[in-house]
């Protein structure tokens, strides 16, 4: 009888732990949505203690850390999330954003590229997923920061192909074109950006394109 009771106790314990981990995760997610990032991190910590293989908990804890500008801490969590789920395009994408925050532009470019590859591999609503276009756009920004203006333009082209109303892609493509001496192309992009509501682009059109 003692062995049977012990077995039952263990089973109940495991079920309880699983539910508690989910509850902590849900609470952490809700707190993150309310921008209580310290509270969300505390709850994700508890969820991870109870379920060390919860990739979503590491990923979401990384998001909360990133919102607190703890880019290194966020990268550490995204690293773990990627180990647990190497096909998660969002983890690569957000790790790239953290690396951008640390001005590690080469590392960011590698991760944006990996995110793009995973999006294409998964092929889940590619044209409706904003992170697919944003991966190209942000990779373009990283290339711009490395003064690879032609590479940046190529990525902005793709971002615009995926999202024709992405105003900042037109604006930044225009800046990149100006820097390589293509003022005509720059003005065309700034006029488009201005038509979409970018006031800075409108000023550049007035000052540089007449």
Secondary structure by P-SEA (a helix, b strand, c coil): caaaaaaaaaaaaaaaaaaaaaaaaaaaaaaaaacaaaaaaaaaaaaaaacccaaaaaaaaaaaaaaacaaaaaaaaaaaaaaaccccaaaaaaaaaaaaaacaaaaaaaaaaaaaaaaaaacccccccaaaaaaaaaaaaaaaaacaaaaaaaaaaaaaaacccaaaaaaaaaaaaaaacaaaaaaaaaaaaaaaccaaaaaaaacccc
